C-alpha cells in the first residue's frame, strides 16, 4: 500500500522544520560528527528528520498535533 502524496500543510511543516531546525542562523551548531541533515514530510502532520554521521543514519519523527481552539 503506497502512501498518499503529502498535502500543502505537510509540505509547509517540513519546510518550517527544515528552516528552524536545520538552516536557521539562530539554531545551535550541529555536532562535528554530523555530515548531513534533511527534513521531509512523512504524513499529514509529521515530518521526518534524517541525521547522517560517518558511521550511521538516524531518523527522527517530528510530530505535530492538530487541534481546534474554538
N, C-alpha and C positions, 0 to 999 in steps of 0.2 A: 504494500500500500504506500503510495507516494504522498508526501506532504503537500498541502496547497501552497501556492506561491505566497510570500509574505505580503501583507497589505501595506498601505501607506503609513499606518500607525506603527507597525512593527519596523518598517524601514527607518522611520523617524527616531524611534527609541534606539535602534542600533547606531544611527548617526550621532545621537546625543551621547551615548556611551563612548563611542569612538572619540568624539571631541573631548569630553570632560575627563575620561579615564586615560586616554592614550596620547592625544596630541595637544592638549591644553598646556599653555606655558605655566599655569599655576599648579599643575599636578606635581607631586614629588618625583624625584628622579627614579627611573627604573633601576632595579638591581643590576649590577655589572654583568651578571651571567645571562641576562635576558637578551636574546638576539632578535626577536620579533614579537609583536603583539598585534592582534587584529580583532575586530568585533563584527558580528554578522547576525541578522535576525534568525531566530530559531522557530519561534511560534508566534502566536497572535500578540503576546505581550512579553516575550522572552528574548534575550539577546545572549549569544554565546561569545565568550572572550577566550581566544586561543593565545596562550603564552608559550613561546618556544625558547628553550635553552639549548646548550650544546648537547646535552645528554637525554632530553625528553621534551615532549609536548604535553602541556597541561591545558585542560579545558574547564572553564568556569561558566556557570549559568547565572546570568543576572535576571532575576525575575521581578516583574513589575505587577503590582496588584491594582486592578481597576476597581473603582468604587464610585458610588453616586452620593453626593453630599446634599442633595435637595431636601 
